[in-house]
Amino acid sequence: MKSDVIYSEDCRQTMERFEPNSIDVILTSPFYNTNKKAGRSRTLENTSVKKGQYDYVRYDVHVDNMTNEEYCDFTVDLFHRFNTVLKKNGCVLYNLSYGSENTEIMFQTVNAIISRTEFSIADVIVWKKKNALPNSCSSNKLTRIVEFVFVLCRRTEMKTFYSNKAITSYRKTGQAAYENIFNFIEAPNNDGTCPFNKATFSSELCEKLLKIYAPKDGIVYDPFIGSGTTAVACKRLKLHYIGSEISENQVKWAQDRIQKEQVGK
């Protein structure tokens, strides 16, 4: 399948066309399913946002408001598909958080992944952002300035999944000692505003993650590529990318960003 392309479609359609075991790393920040203001279930399949219909939506074509059960089922299906397209010893870098209106969903989602799919947690990386937004309006809940990146690999590859950690020395027994890379990354909240996506993430964060987990000339897939942040990071690191995005507006925005990145180089 052609790389360095963003496909304007549901990621499940894109993955149907992948060659099996063809992706080195999956890096993404999916919708978090933390918005409960619509008051009813709206799945990815039946959601269509009309201009002015909802004044709180984060995305131009999707209302982030599945039930928790729907969201877990949706995520489990994604990870079954990831298992098919991911290379042996590849990993999934999955950025999640929780919201004040739905504090349980992140934990339910991770539990669904590790209990119902082939994947398990290899590491949890704390992403400390520059700003804590939105400001807290709660009298008893703390203002969150961190999110989480779950490093997930196949359970059978827990000791062999790929990373770029360098060997620093060898013990007398011949056992290798590796550099310390701490599971705490500081990076900006995002790369600036996008009119079609109010929940973008940081190319600096993506770069730092890919420097750890992506092999040279590797192919990185982002099933929710949005405004193109993962692709921009890949271009800077000379990696290949493939993206999926259901919003035509965001695809165009991402393509413009990538073009500017290329011109800037």
SEBA-396965 format. One record per residue: residue number from 1; residue in three letters; x negated, z negated, y of N, C-alpha, C in turn. Coordinates in steps of 0.05 Angstrom, whole numbers, plus 5000, padded with zeros to 4 digits. Last residue first. Layout:
N
NODE num residu  n_u  n_w  n_v ca_u ca_w ca_v  c_u  c_w  c_v
NODE NUM    ALA    X    Z    Y    X    Z    Y    X    Z    Y
...
//
This chain:
265
NODE num residu  n_u  n_w  n_v ca_u ca_w ca_v  c_u  c_w  c_v
NODE 265    LYS 4765 4906 5456 4740 4906 5441 4722 4930 5449
NODE 264    GLY 4810 4921 5484 4792 4900 5495 4765 4898 5482
NODE 263    VAL 4833 4955 5448 4822 4966 5473 4803 4946 5486
NODE 262    GLN 4850 4918 5410 4832 4939 5403 4818 4951 5428
NODE 261    GLU 4887 4888 5440 4864 4875 5427 4842 4895 5420
NODE 260    LYS 4924 4927 5452 4909 4915 5474 4884 4901 5463
NODE 259    GLN 4945 4935 5400 4932 4957 5415 4914 4946 5437
NODE 258    ILE 4967 4885 5391 4945 4894 5374 4930 4917 5388
NODE 257    ARG 5008 4884 5429 4987 4864 5429 4962 4873 5414
NODE 256    ASP 5040 4927 5411 5027 4928 5437 5004 4908 5439
NODE 255    GLN 5056 4906 5362 5040 4930 5362 5026 4934 5389
NODE 254    ALA 5087 4863 5380 5063 4858 5364 5045 4883 5365
NODE 253    TRP 5129 4890 5405 5113 4871 5421 5086 4867 5406
NODE 252    LYS 5151 4917 5361 5140 4932 5384 5121 4915 5400
NODE 251    VAL 5167 4873 5332 5148 4892 5320 5135 4908 5342
NODE 250    GLN 5205 4850 5365 5180 4836 5361 5159 4854 5348
NODE 249    ASN 5245 4889 5363 5233 4882 5389 5206 4868 5385
NODE 248    GLU 5260 4888 5310 5247 4912 5320 5233 4906 5347
NODE 247    SER 5255 4836 5266 5262 4842 5294 5246 4867 5304
NODE 246    ILE 5235 4826 5217 5261 4838 5218 5269 4846 5246
NODE 245    GLU 5171 4840 5193 5186 4827 5214 5213 4841 5217
NODE 244    SER 5108 4835 5160 5137 4841 5158 5151 4826 5181
NODE 243    GLY 5041 4861 5156 5062 4843 5166 5090 4853 5161
NODE 242    ILE 4975 4859 5135 5001 4872 5131 5022 4852 5141
NODE 241    TYR 4906 4868 5154 4931 4854 5154 4954 4872 5146
NODE 240    HIS 4836 4857 5143 4859 4875 5143 4885 4858 5142
NODE 239    LEU 4786 4832 5189 4802 4831 5164 4825 4851 5166
NODE 238    LYS 4755 4822 5234 4750 4846 5218 4762 4844 5190
NODE 237    LEU 4770 4782 5267 4752 4775 5245 4746 4798 5226
NODE 236    ARG 4804 4807 5302 4781 4793 5313 4760 4787 5291
NODE 235    LYS 4845 4823 5267 4829 4843 5281 4803 4831 5292
NODE 234    CYS 4866 4773 5252 4853 4790 5232 4835 4811 5246
NODE 233    ALA 4889 4756 5300 4867 4741 5289 4852 4757 5268
NODE 232    VAL 4929 4795 5304 4909 4793 5325 4885 4778 5314
NODE 231    ALA 4960 4783 5259 4947 4808 5260 4924 4808 5281
NODE 230    THR 4981 4733 5273 4963 4735 5250 4947 4761 5251
NODE 229    THR 5014 4748 5318 4991 4730 5321 4972 4732 5298
NODE 228    GLY 5059 4781 5324 5034 4792 5316 5010 4774 5317
NODE 227    SER 5109 4759 5333 5096 4772 5356 5068 4782 5350
NODE 226    GLY 5126 4762 5266 5136 4756 5293 5122 4773 5314
NODE 225    ILE 5114 4758 5213 5092 4762 5231 5100 4760 5260
NODE 224    PHE 5126 4735 5160 5142 4730 5185 5124 4733 5209
NODE 223    PRO 5089 4748 5122 5117 4757 5118 5135 4752 5141
NODE 222    ASP 5027 4770 5126 5044 4751 5141 5072 4761 5138
NODE 221    TYR 4968 4777 5088 4997 4784 5091 5011 4762 5106
NODE 220    VAL 4904 4804 5089 4921 4781 5096 4949 4790 5100
NODE 219    ILE 4851 4825 5052 4877 4833 5062 4894 4808 5065
NODE 218    GLY 4779 4822 5069 4803 4815 5054 4829 4825 5067
NODE 217    ASP 4728 4828 5088 4745 4852 5085 4771 4847 5070
NODE 216    LYS 4710 4767 5057 4702 4789 5074 4718 4814 5067
NODE 215    PRO 4766 4722 5045 4741 4735 5037 4735 4759 5056
NODE 214    ALA 4793 4666 5078 4795 4695 5074 4768 4707 5066
NODE 213    TYR 4787 4611 5089 4800 4619 5064 4800 4649 5059
NODE 212    ILE 4759 4599 5138 4756 4582 5114 4764 4596 5088
NODE 211    LYS 4776 4637 5173 4747 4634 5169 4741 4617 5144
NODE 210    LEU 4830 4628 5173 4820 4651 5158 4790 4650 5154
NODE 209    LEU 4833 4582 5207 4842 4581 5179 4830 4604 5162
NODE 208    LYS 4814 4602 5255 4800 4579 5242 4808 4577 5213
NODE 207    GLU 4852 4642 5265 4823 4649 5262 4809 4627 5247
NODE 206    CYS 4898 4611 5272 4896 4631 5250 4867 4638 5245
NODE 205    LEU 4886 4583 5318 4891 4568 5293 4887 4588 5270
NODE 204    GLU 4883 4626 5353 4859 4609 5349 4862 4593 5323
NODE 203    SER 4934 4644 5354 4914 4661 5341 4888 4646 5336
NODE 202    SER 4990 4602 5341 4964 4606 5356 4945 4624 5340
NODE 201    PHE 5060 4620 5343 5038 4602 5339 5012 4613 5349
NODE 200    THR 5128 4620 5373 5103 4633 5364 5081 4612 5358
NODE 199    ALA 5182 4611 5386 5168 4593 5367 5143 4607 5356
NODE 198    LYS 5214 4646 5413 5206 4621 5427 5191 4602 5410
NODE 197    ASN 5216 4712 5419 5209 4692 5399 5199 4668 5414
NODE 196    PHE 5223 4749 5458 5239 4752 5434 5234 4731 5413
NODE 195    PRO 5187 4742 5499 5216 4740 5505 5234 4741 5480
NODE 194    CYS 5134 4699 5492 5145 4724 5481 5175 4722 5486
NODE 193    THR 5078 4666 5524 5107 4670 5519 5113 4697 5508
NODE 192    GLY 5017 4648 5490 5033 4656 5513 5062 4662 5505
NODE 191    ASP 4998 4635 5441 4982 4654 5457 4997 4663 5482
NODE 190    ASN 5005 4564 5427 5011 4592 5423 4993 4609 5440
NODE 189    ASN 4980 4514 5429 5007 4517 5417 5013 4545 5409
NODE 188    PRO 4909 4515 5411 4932 4517 5429 4958 4520 5414
NODE 187    ALA 4879 4468 5364 4883 4495 5374 4908 4496 5392
NODE 186    GLU 4843 4431 5319 4855 4431 5345 4856 4460 5355
NODE 185    ILE 4852 4409 5253 4845 4432 5270 4859 4428 5297
NODE 184    PHE 4832 4376 5198 4843 4371 5224 4833 4393 5243
NODE 183    ASN 4803 4368 5150 4831 4378 5150 4846 4371 5176
NODE 182    PHE 4735 4390 5157 4756 4369 5159 4783 4382 5161
NODE 181    ILE 4686 4407 5116 4705 4420 5134 4730 4402 5135
NODE 180    ASN 4621 4396 5098 4646 4383 5105 4662 4401 5124
NODE 179    GLU 4591 4438 5048 4594 4429 5076 4620 4414 5079
NODE 178    TYR 4576 4413 4981 4587 4432 5000 4590 4420 5028
NODE 177    ALA 4531 4411 4927 4545 4396 4948 4552 4415 4970
NODE 176    ALA 4529 4425 4857 4527 4434 4885 4542 4414 4903
NODE 175    GLN 4490 4397 4805 4516 4399 4818 4513 4406 4848
NODE 174    GLY 4441 4388 4784 4448 4416 4788 4475 4419 4801
NODE 173    THR 4424 4337 4783 4439 4346 4759 4446 4376 4761
NODE 172    LYS 4405 4330 4833 4385 4332 4811 4399 4343 4785
NODE 171    ARG 4446 4372 4875 4437 4346 4865 4418 4351 4841
NODE 170    TYR 4436 4417 4928 4441 4413 4900 4431 4386 4891
NODE 169    SER 4469 4435 4990 4446 4424 4974 4455 4423 4945
NODE 168    THR 4509 4465 5013 4489 4453 5031 4465 4442 5016
NODE 167    ILE 4548 4521 5007 4533 4501 4992 4511 4491 5010
NODE 166    ALA 4606 4531 5048 4578 4537 5041 4566 4514 5025
NODE 165    LYS 4671 4555 5037 4654 4532 5041 4626 4537 5031
NODE 164    ASN 4709 4595 5035 4682 4602 5044 4664 4578 5049
NODE 163    SER 4750 4597 4975 4744 4588 5002 4715 4596 5009
NODE 162    TYR 4799 4610 4924 4776 4619 4941 4774 4604 4967
NODE 161    PHE 4810 4567 4868 4820 4584 4890 4798 4587 4911
NODE 160    THR 4794 4533 4827 4780 4559 4829 4789 4575 4853
NODE 159    LYS 4824 4489 4817 4795 4485 4819 4780 4510 4825
NODE 158    MET 4876 4510 4816 4870 4488 4834 4840 4484 4838
NODE 157    GLU 4901 4548 4786 4877 4556 4800 4868 4534 4820
NODE 156    THR 4949 4531 4765 4927 4537 4746 4901 4544 4759
NODE 155    ARG 4981 4530 4810 4973 4504 4797 4950 4508 4778
NODE 154    ARG 4962 4571 4863 4974 4568 4837 4963 4543 4823
NODE 153    CYS 4963 4536 4926 4951 4555 4907 4966 4552 4881
NODE 152    LEU 4968 4522 4995 4981 4523 4969 4968 4544 4951
NODE 151    VAL 4963 4483 5048 4946 4502 5032 4956 4500 5004
NODE 150    PHE 5003 4475 5102 5001 4469 5074 4985 4491 5060
NODE 149    VAL 4995 4451 5164 4990 4476 5148 4985 4468 5120
NODE 148    PHE 5036 4420 5213 5022 4419 5187 5019 4447 5176
NODE 147    GLU 5030 4394 5280 5045 4407 5258 5027 4408 5234
NODE 146    VAL 5032 4345 5333 5019 4358 5310 5040 4373 5293
NODE 145    ILE 5059 4318 5370 5039 4336 5380 5023 4350 5358
NODE 144    ARG 5122 4290 5380 5104 4303 5360 5085 4322 5374
NODE 143    THR 5142 4228 5401 5137 4256 5410 5116 4268 5392
NODE 142    LEU 5183 4188 5358 5159 4193 5372 5157 4223 5380
NODE 141    LYS 5247 4159 5368 5230 4177 5353 5206 4185 5370
NODE 140    ASN 5277 4127 5403 5262 4114 5382 5245 4132 5365
NODE 139    SER 5303 4156 5442 5295 4129 5449 5278 4116 5428
NODE 138    SER 5288 4224 5454 5297 4203 5436 5286 4176 5445
NODE 137    CYS 5269 4268 5478 5292 4255 5492 5303 4232 5474
NODE 136    SER 5203 4291 5487 5222 4276 5471 5245 4264 5488
NODE 135    ASN 5189 4358 5505 5187 4330 5510 5209 4315 5496
NODE 134    PRO 5180 4408 5452 5192 4398 5478 5187 4368 5481
NODE 133    LEU 5110 4395 5460 5134 4407 5471 5154 4411 5448
NODE 132    ALA 5052 4372 5474 5074 4363 5458 5100 4373 5471
NODE 131    ASN 4994 4414 5474 5016 4402 5488 5038 4394 5468
NODE 130    LYS 4956 4431 5438 4947 4422 5465 4969 4407 5479
NODE 129    LYS 4962 4406 5370 4967 4425 5392 4958 4414 5418
NODE 128    LYS 4932 4398 5310 4937 4384 5335 4939 4405 5358
NODE 127    TRP 4948 4406 5246 4943 4423 5270 4951 4407 5294
NODE 126    VAL 4924 4384 5186 4938 4376 5210 4929 4393 5233
NODE 125    ILE 4931 4410 5122 4916 4411 5147 4934 4402 5170
NODE 124    VAL 4928 4392 5057 4946 4392 5080 4929 4390 5105
NODE 123    ASP 4913 4427 4995 4906 4412 5019 4929 4412 5039
NODE 122    ALA 4941 4444 4951 4913 4439 4948 4902 4422 4972
NODE 121    ILE 5003 4438 4920 4988 4433 4945 4959 4427 4939
NODE 120    SER 5023 4493 4878 5020 4465 4884 5003 4462 4909
NODE 119    PHE 5066 4543 4847 5046 4534 4867 5046 4503 4870
NODE 118    GLU 5105 4563 4817 5079 4562 4804 5058 4549 4822
NODE 117    THR 5164 4523 4832 5148 4548 4832 5122 4543 4818
NODE 116    ARG 5190 4475 4835 5205 4497 4825 5190 4524 4825
NODE 115    SER 5159 4435 4857 5174 4428 4833 5188 4452 4820
NODE 114    ILE 5134 4456 4902 5117 4445 4881 5132 4438 4855
NODE 113    ILE 5179 4475 4932 5157 4493 4924 5142 4481 4900
NODE 112    ALA 5210 4428 4939 5221 4451 4924 5199 4470 4915
NODE 111    ASN 5175 4398 4970 5182 4388 4943 5193 4411 4926
NODE 110    VAL 5175 4429 5016 5150 4426 5001 5156 4416 4973
NODE 109    THR 5230 4421 5030 5219 4448 5025 5194 4446 5008
NODE 108    GLN 5234 4367 5040 5250 4379 5019 5239 4406 5011
NODE 107    PHE 5200 4364 5083 5193 4350 5059 5209 4360 5035
NODE 106    MET 5227 4394 5122 5199 4401 5114 5192 4389 5087
NODE 105    ILE 5278 4368 5127 5275 4394 5115 5247 4401 5106
NODE 104    GLU 5286 4319 5151 5282 4319 5123 5272 4346 5112
NODE 103    THR 5300 4321 5205 5273 4310 5198 5267 4313 5168
NODE 102    ASN 5332 4352 5246 5330 4356 5217 5303 4347 5207
NODE 101    GLU 5327 4338 5298 5354 4341 5288 5355 4346 5258
NODE 100    SER 5273 4339 5308 5287 4313 5311 5315 4314 5300
NODE  99    GLY 5240 4378 5257 5252 4374 5283 5268 4348 5284
NODE  98    TYR 5177 4394 5227 5205 4384 5225 5214 4379 5253
NODE  97    SER 5137 4449 5202 5140 4424 5217 5169 4415 5213
NODE  96    LEU 5086 4491 5173 5113 4480 5174 5113 4455 5193
NODE  95    ASN 5050 4545 5150 5053 4527 5173 5083 4517 5174
NODE  94    TYR 5013 4558 5097 5041 4557 5104 5045 4536 5125
NODE  93    LEU 4974 4598 5063 4971 4580 5085 4998 4580 5100
NODE  92    VAL 4960 4609 4996 4981 4612 5016 4976 4590 5037
NODE  91    CYS 4906 4643 4962 4921 4620 4971 4941 4627 4992
NODE  90    GLY 4877 4671 4901 4885 4672 4929 4901 4647 4936
NODE  89    ASN 4866 4672 4847 4850 4653 4864 4855 4657 4894
NODE  88    LYS 4889 4737 4841 4879 4713 4827 4861 4698 4846
NODE  87    LYS 4930 4757 4898 4908 4760 4878 4903 4734 4864
NODE  86    LEU 5001 4760 4904 4976 4746 4911 4955 4751 4889
NODE  85    VAL 5048 4780 4885 5032 4798 4902 5004 4786 4907
NODE  84    THR 5072 4741 4852 5069 4768 4842 5048 4784 4858
NODE  83    ASN 5075 4696 4883 5060 4694 4858 5054 4722 4847
NODE  82    PHE 5110 4712 4923 5082 4709 4930 5065 4708 4904
NODE  81    ARG 5157 4709 4894 5147 4735 4902 5118 4734 4909
NODE  80    HIS 5161 4654 4890 5160 4670 4865 5150 4698 4871
NODE  79    PHE 5164 4643 4944 5140 4636 4930 5139 4649 4902
NODE  78    LEU 5216 4663 4957 5192 4674 4970 5167 4668 4954
NODE  77    ASP 5248 4628 4926 5248 4657 4920 5223 4670 4932
NODE  76    VAL 5237 4581 4955 5230 4583 4927 5228 4612 4918
NODE  75    THR 5261 4593 5004 5233 4589 5002 5223 4591 4974
NODE  74    PHE 5316 4596 4989 5303 4619 5001 5273 4617 4999
NODE  73    ASP 5324 4544 4972 5327 4566 4953 5313 4591 4963
NODE  72    CYS 5316 4517 5021 5298 4512 4998 5300 4534 4978
NODE  71    TYR 5358 4539 5051 5331 4543 5059 5311 4538 5037
NODE  70    GLU 5403 4521 5023 5398 4549 5025 5369 4555 5032
NODE  69    GLU 5396 4466 5032 5396 4476 5004 5390 4506 5005
NODE  68    ASN 5402 4461 5087 5376 4454 5074 5374 4465 5046
NODE  67    THR 5434 4519 5113 5435 4492 5103 5408 4486 5090
NODE  66    MET 5403 4555 5169 5412 4553 5141 5419 4524 5134
NODE  65    ASN 5388 4568 5223 5408 4548 5216 5420 4551 5188
NODE  64    ASP 5367 4602 5268 5352 4585 5250 5369 4562 5240
NODE  63    VAL 5389 4666 5275 5396 4638 5282 5384 4620 5260
NODE  62    HIS 5356 4724 5294 5361 4705 5273 5367 4677 5284
NODE  61    VAL 5339 4759 5333 5357 4769 5313 5364 4749 5291
NODE  60    ASP 5307 4732 5370 5326 4751 5381 5346 4761 5360
NODE  59    TYR 5299 4660 5364 5292 4687 5357 5314 4706 5366
NODE  58    ARG 5320 4612 5378 5291 4615 5381 5283 4645 5378
NODE  57    VAL 5380 4597 5415 5366 4610 5393 5336 4613 5399
NODE  56    TYR 5414 4575 5451 5392 4558 5442 5375 4571 5421
NODE  55    ASP 5459 4603 5465 5439 4599 5486 5415 4582 5477
NODE  54    TYR 5489 4655 5431 5479 4628 5428 5457 4624 5450
NODE  53    GLN 5507 4702 5455 5524 4688 5436 5515 4659 5432
NODE  52    GLY 5474 4730 5489 5491 4710 5501 5508 4695 5482
NODE  51    LYS 5473 4784 5445 5463 4774 5470 5483 4754 5482
NODE  50    LYS 5479 4763 5377 5489 4780 5399 5480 4767 5425
NODE  49    VAL 5446 4762 5318 5449 4749 5343 5457 4769 5365
NODE  48    SER 5465 4756 5254 5460 4776 5274 5466 4764 5301
NODE  47    THR 5461 4738 5187 5457 4730 5215 5451 4753 5232
NODE  46    ASN 5462 4746 5133 5487 4751 5148 5484 4744 5178
NODE  45    GLU 5411 4736 5111 5424 4761 5105 5448 4767 5124
NODE  44    LEU 5397 4684 5127 5382 4707 5137 5396 4733 5134
NODE  43    THR 5458 4647 5138 5435 4655 5122 5421 4679 5135
NODE  42    ARG 5484 4593 5167 5479 4621 5174 5455 4631 5159
NODE  41    SER 5530 4540 5165 5509 4555 5151 5508 4584 5161
NODE  40    ARG 5542 4506 5228 5551 4518 5202 5528 4534 5190
NODE  39    GLY 5524 4488 5276 5544 4472 5262 5555 4485 5237
NODE  38    ALA 5487 4503 5314 5509 4521 5308 5531 4508 5292
NODE  37    LYS 5448 4463 5315 5468 4464 5336 5492 4483 5331
NODE  36    LYS 5404 4455 5284 5430 4449 5273 5453 4451 5293
NODE  35    ASN 5342 4479 5270 5363 4480 5290 5390 4476 5278
NODE  34    THR 5303 4482 5232 5308 4455 5244 5330 4456 5265
NODE  33    ASN 5279 4523 5202 5306 4514 5195 5312 4486 5207
NODE  32    TYR 5231 4547 5215 5230 4520 5204 5257 4509 5195
NODE  31    PHE 5206 4611 5200 5225 4595 5215 5229 4569 5200
NODE  30    PRO 5135 4609 5181 5163 4617 5178 5181 4602 5197
NODE  29    SER 5076 4630 5191 5091 4608 5203 5121 4616 5202
NODE  28    THR 5025 4648 5144 5049 4652 5159 5060 4626 5171
NODE  27    LEU 4984 4683 5101 4984 4664 5124 5009 4669 5141
NODE  26    ILE 4958 4695 5041 4983 4696 5055 4982 4675 5076
NODE  25    VAL 4902 4732 5018 4912 4708 5031 4940 4714 5043
NODE  24    ASP 4898 4780 4988 4878 4758 4985 4889 4732 4995
NODE  23    ILE 4940 4820 4948 4937 4806 4973 4918 4782 4969
NODE  22    SER 4952 4842 4898 4937 4859 4917 4931 4845 4944
NODE  21    ASN 4985 4832 4852 4959 4819 4856 4941 4835 4875
NODE  20    PRO 5019 4895 4847 5016 4867 4838 4987 4857 4844
NODE  19    GLU 5030 4930 4908 5018 4929 4882 5015 4900 4873
NODE  18    PHE 5092 4924 4943 5064 4917 4939 5055 4922 4911
NODE  17    ARG 5146 4932 4947 5129 4955 4946 5099 4949 4943
NODE  16    GLU 5169 4882 4952 5177 4899 4929 5159 4923 4925
NODE  15    MET 5151 4864 5001 5137 4855 4977 5145 4870 4952
NODE  14    THR 5189 4888 5035 5161 4896 5036 5147 4889 5010
NODE  13    GLN 5236 4861 5022 5234 4890 5018 5205 4899 5017
NODE  12    ARG 5222 4811 5038 5227 4814 5010 5228 4844 5003
NODE  11    CYS 5218 4814 5093 5193 4812 5078 5198 4816 5048
NODE  10    ASP 5258 4862 5125 5257 4836 5111 5232 4836 5093
NODE   9    GLU 5223 4903 5174 5242 4898 5152 5239 4870 5142
NODE   8    SER 5179 4939 5196 5202 4928 5210 5225 4925 5189
NODE   7    TYR 5113 4924 5182 5137 4937 5172 5161 4923 5185
NODE   6    ILE 5051 4937 5208 5073 4918 5209 5099 4933 5202
NODE   5    VAL 4986 4949 5182 5013 4959 5189 5032 4935 5190
NODE   4    ASP 4939 4943 5154 4938 4945 5183 4964 4958 5194
NODE   3    SER 4948 4984 5094 4943 4959 5108 4941 4965 5138
NODE   2    LYS 4990 5014 5045 4974 5017 5069 4972 4990 5083
NODE   1    MET 4983 5000 4976 5000 5000 5000 4982 5000 5025
//
